[in-house]
Amino acid sequence: MEKTNKLKLGMPKGSLQESTIDLFKRAGIRIHAGDRSYFPSSDDGELEIMLVRSQEMATYVEQGLFDAGLTGRDWIVESGAWVKEVCELTYAKSGFRPVRWVLCVPEASPIRSVKELKGKRIATEVVNVVKKYLKRKKVRAQVEFSWGATEAKAGILVDAIAELTETGSSLRANKLRIIDEIMSSTTRFIANQKAWRNPWKRQKIENLAILLKGALAAEGMVGLKMNLKEEDLGKIVELLPALKNPTISRLTLPGWIAIEVIMAEKDVKQRLPALKRAGAEGIIEYPLNKVIY
């Protein structure tokens, strides 16, 4: 019996877990993770998956415990791990945008800039990132690791905190004020350097990257098909902002053509009535799982 090649893949446990599983589903790979299991199953027999915290991912990939994994750029920088960044995947816990590490103080604090933190105490999970930031700003301050509940420490246990935010809602709820942005971060698909040099593993990793990027590119996009008289093509095309020129094919009925385009879903409701008035018929809107450039 022929032995199946396996790619050891690390997936993030915690805040990114559900959005990552959903991304893989849209990429065509169904993953099932039980509530108490760290070893999800999938319908891809070439994947051997384990869930670990994003903070640890880059180190495990560097050490070869995983061939590839998904983690934030922030945790790659924090760990200093030497890994291959295969591609950027801009998604987070609740949206499709970068997250930010920000320097915060209580709303009532007199501190208005990083310069005023000289000699002060800062709590954070990304100690190395913050130290590099302070060095760039030429500010000497005490940076200490926070094991959690970081937002509650500002103004009580420390003078400031460096915290991760996606929307800023949690910071506002805890009456914190941002005084500077330390770094922005997006999810990265990373690979072990040795695994990247292995022809089969590299191709498998590149295949996954193509599918994942395609799934993200399709987010918020739909396809439109319609029939129209050839003489109406010019005014119809003016109403269709597309990724590229529309696909045009001739119908069996003389003088009629069909066109197909991709466009932002949010634009469809404004454009459909205009397309109908311009002569389009048989308009079909359909969802997209992947758009691969």
Secondary structure by P-SEA (a helix, b strand, c coil): cbbbbbbbbbbbcccaaaaaaaaaaaacbbbbbccccccccccccccbbbbbbccaaaaaaaacccccccccaaaaaaacccccccccccccccccbbbbbccccccccccccccccccbbbbccaaaaaaaaaaaacbbbbbbbbcccccccccccccccccccccaaaaaaabbbbccccbbbbbbbcccccccccaaaaaaaaaaaaaaaaaaaacccccccccccccaaaaaaaacccccccbbbbcccccccccccccccccccccaaaaaaacccbbbbbbbccccc
